[in-house]
Amino acid sequence: MVSGGLLEGLLPADVVVVELFADPASVELFPQEAELVAQSVDKRRREFATVRLCARTALARLGHAPGPIVPLQEGPAWARRAPRWPDGIVGSMTHCDGYRAAAVARSSQVASVGVDAEPNAPVPDGVREMVTLPEERATLDRLALSHPDVAWDRMLFSAKESVFKAWFPLTGRWLDFTDCVVTPDPDNGTFTGELKVPGPVVGGVRLDGFTGHWRTVTADDGARLVATAVVVGRAAS
């Protein structure tokens, strides 16, 4: 557990966040959900179930009765992993070792939301070159010298995941890692994601990028985590 949580303070009050740092002994799944992980290993079943417990708890705070949360299961393979939320709801889920979370909001108040959590540790060998641009790698190298407590390549990876989760509901399109230039601000816990492709139109305004927040924590069990969050309001600015 972490006092105050990991995502607390990264999202506006319109967004309901529920997070857990451990899996409950058991979580009841709807049949449609249980079928999706029936052949999965225990670790996958536990993270799948707990993150849905987080999502259902968050939805209940918005007045929604419990129901299955299943992937879209339509469109190209990469799109089928996105959760299908109840009508009138936007949301995002994330999980990594030692952490599960969901963030939901009414679509009348928020256009989209994306959250992601990762271990605060360097990405595996070869991944940095796949997910970053040359200008980003130069920034990461500088930040590693000035702020060595943050695994900046992992933070940037997480930021791009949050950007994509906010992007996809607005566009229905793929966004490659190289289609967005992320610039972290190490001093105020924010980042920008400048799009290199045409952005979505929200509130009559075409977005040319996203802004987000990030933070790192150390859990009670010693796990070091980094989280990122992006929220697109109904009135784009």
Buried (B, 14 or more C-beta within 10 A) or exposed (E): EBEEBBBBEBBEEBBBBBBBBBBEEEBEBBEEBBEBBEEEEEEEBBBBBBBBBBBBBBBBEBEBEBEBBBEBEEEEEEBEEBBEBBEEBBBBBBBBEBBBBBBBBBBEEBBBBBBBBBBBEEBEEEBBEEBBBEEBBEBBEEBBEEEEEBBBBBBBBBBBBBBBBBBBBBBEEEBEBBBBBBBBEBEEBBBBBEBBBEBBEBEEEEBEBBBBBBBBBEBEEEBBBBBBBBBBBEEBE
